[in-house]
Amino acid sequence: MGVKAPRIQKHGYDSVAAVYDPLARFFLGRSMNRARASFLTRFRPGARILILGGGTGDLLPELLAAVPTVRVDFVEPSQAMLRRARRRAGTGAAGVTFVRGDHSCIPGSGYDVVCTNFLLDGLCKQEAEQVMEEVKGRLQPNGTWLITDFHASRRLSHRLLTITMYCFFRGVAGIRATALPDYDVLFARHGLCMERENCFMGGFIRARLYRRPEVQKAIIQ
């Protein structure tokens, strides 16, 4: 059963939903998908998961196949992206609640795992801080935050690709961000430390697990 969200006007990513995945595969190959899925086998059965900014739902089929008993709240502001995510979920959609909205429309709390994949890189500093404040309060005390995103790189090809992506998405989708955030600083400021990391494309794409340093038990082992 869906959760009614406040009325949202046409979102910037609606215009790129049809080409988002083909563009990602063209420029990045399978690196985005491999990064997003790199920790899925560590999810425990019955985990309650929030996927915020889930896009076209690339993560859903692998997640539902790897751990079919998870309960997922999938929050995405683009209606076009959300439609694609519903189709991707297929028969596993019964365990997924789809919500059209942003961080202000998260339908629950007490999540074991929060996934923000390629979300924070598109937010300006103020927007990122708002997301951090909202999401960290929705985590279980022993919860884990899984973030997959682009990271600053010294390689010329990576720097040029970063500039190209920001120019494209500022022009087409209207994002306000102009540079990749310092994730270590951002998460440390909110009391979360990196526990594990998997790197792809020479470290340009990284999947990371964050949680509060004083917590010894997590949904992910």
Residue pairs with C-beta under 8 A, 6 or more apart in sequence:
1 97
2 97
2 98
2 99
3 97
3 99
3 105
3 107
5 99
5 100
5 101
5 105
6 101
6 104
6 105
8 77
8 79
8 100
8 101
10 79
11 77
11 78
11 79
11 80
12 78
12 172
12 173
12 174
12 175
13 20
13 55
13 77
13 78
13 80
13 81
13 173
14 78
14 79
14 80
14 81
15 80
15 172
15 173
16 23
16 169
16 172
16 173
17 56
17 78
17 80
17 81
17 83
17 84
18 80
20 55
20 56
20 81
21 56
21 58
24 32
27 161
28 201
28 205
31 200
31 201
31 204
31 205
32 58
32 118
32 148
32 205
33 58
33 62
34 200
35 148
35 198
35 200
35 205
35 206
35 207
36 58
36 59
36 62
36 115
36 117
36 148
36 207
37 59
37 62
37 63
38 148
38 198
38 200
38 207
39 146
39 196
39 198
39 207
39 209
39 220
40 59
40 62
40 63
40 66
40 67
41 66
42 220
42 221
43 49
43 63
43 66
43 67
43 70
43 113
43 219
43 220
44 67
44 112
44 219
44 220
44 221
45 67
45 69
45 70
46 69
46 70
46 71
47 67
47 70
47 71
47 112
47 113
47 219
48 70
48 71
48 73
48 108
48 110
48 111
48 112
48 113
49 63
49 70
49 71
49 72
49 73
49 111
49 112
49 113
49 114
49 115
50 72
50 73
50 75
50 106
50 108
50 111
50 113
50 114
50 115
50 135
50 138
51 59
51 60
51 72
51 73
51 74
51 75
51 115
51 117
52 75
52 103
52 106
52 114
52 115
52 116
52 119
52 131
52 135
53 75
53 76
53 77
53 102
53 116
53 117
53 118
53 119
54 60
54 74
54 75
54 76
54 81
54 85
54 115
54 117
55 76
55 78
55 81
55 85
55 117
55 118
56 81
56 84
56 85
56 88
57 74
57 81
57 84
57 85
57 86
57 87
57 88
57 89
58 88
59 115
59 117
60 72
60 74
60 85
60 88
60 89
60 92
60 96
61 88
61 89
61 90
61 92
63 70
63 72
64 70
64 72
64 89
64 92
64 95
64 96
65 92
68 92
68 95
69 95
70 95
71 95
72 95
72 96
72 97
73 96
73 97
73 99
73 106
73 107
73 108
73 111
74 82
74 85
74 96
74 97
74 98
74 99
75 99
75 101
75 102
75 103
75 105
75 106
75 107
76 82
76 85
76 98
76 99
76 100
76 101
77 100
77 101
77 102
79 100
82 98
82 100
85 98
86 93
86 98
89 96
97 107
99 105
99 106
99 107
103 130
103 131
103 134
103 135
104 134
106 134
106 135
106 138
108 138
109 137
109 138
110 138
110 139
110 140
111 138
111 139
111 140
111 143
112 140
112 142
112 143
112 144
112 219
113 143
113 144
113 145
113 146
113 219
113 220
114 135
114 138
114 139
114 143
114 144
114 145
114 146
115 146
115 147
115 148
116 131
116 135
116 145
116 146
116 147
116 148
116 149
117 146
117 147
117 148
117 149
118 148
118 149
118 150
119 131
119 149
120 128
120 131
120 147
120 149
120 181
120 183
120 186
121 149
121 150
121 177
121 180
121 181
122 169
122 173
122 175
122 177
123 131
123 175
123 176
123 177
123 181
124 176
124 177
124 178
125 181
127 176
127 177
128 181
128 186
132 186
132 187
132 189
132 190
133 190
135 145
136 145
136 190
136 191
136 192
139 145
140 219
141 212
141 215
142 211
142 215
142 217
142 218
142 219
143 211
143 218
143 219
144 195
144 209
144 210
144 211
144 218
144 219
144 220
145 187
145 192
145 209
145 210
145 211
146 207
146 208
146 209
146 210
146 220
147 183
147 207
147 208
147 210
148 205
148 206
148 207
148 208
149 180
149 183
149 205
149 206
150 162
150 165
150 180
150 204
150 205
151 180
151 183
151 203
151 204
151 205
151 206
152 162
152 180
153 159
153 162
153 202
153 203
153 204
155 202
155 204
158 201
158 202
158 204
161 204
162 180
166 175
166 177
166 178
166 179
169 175
170 176
170 177
170 178
183 208
184 194
187 193
187 194
187 210
191 212
191 213
192 210
192 211
192 212
192 213
193 210
193 211
193 212
193 213
194 208
194 209
194 210
195 209
195 210
195 211
195 218
196 208
196 209
197 206
197 207
197 208
197 209
198 206
198 207
198 208
199 205
199 206
200 206
200 207
209 220
211 218
